[in-house]
Amino acid sequence: MAQKRTRERSKNLTDADIEKIVDITDGWSGKLTWDDLISEVELRLKERYTRQTLAKHTRIKSAYDSAQKRYQDTGDEKKKNTIEYDVLLQRLERLEAQNTRLIQENNALLAQFARWEYNSYANGVSKKELDKPLPKIDRR
């Protein structure tokens, strides 16, 4: 009877890991597939995650979708130019992709803030209570 090979589970994604993965997608040029992203994440983070694991994180999914849209808008036909121009163009594309993603994240956070503001008002929480400073932490 054949023995089943059990694969050890990868560690949970931290905020820092998610940020690294988002940076990978922001800097991606050309067509991006989940398999490509999984391979690159494994290469850089030394952990192998599934498509489902990566896609369940909103920031990763949003960055992946942005990379897909970027590829569809530009296509894979880039002119051959000097190395310096290519480096600058890659940097510009990365910054534009990062900017687009950050705008989307900011809009989502603003919508969340508006929801919280309404819910706090509806439940009688005053602005004074919301603006109270956090309690000091005694770390002795």
Secondary structure, 3 states (H helix, E strand, C coil): CCCCCCCCCCCCCCHHHHHHHHHHHHCCCCCCCHHHHHHHHHHHHCCCCCHHHHHCCHHHHHHHHHHHHHHHHHCCCCCCCCHHHHHHHHHHHHHHHHHHHHHHHHHHHHHHHHHHHHHHHHCCCCHHHHCCCCCCCCCC
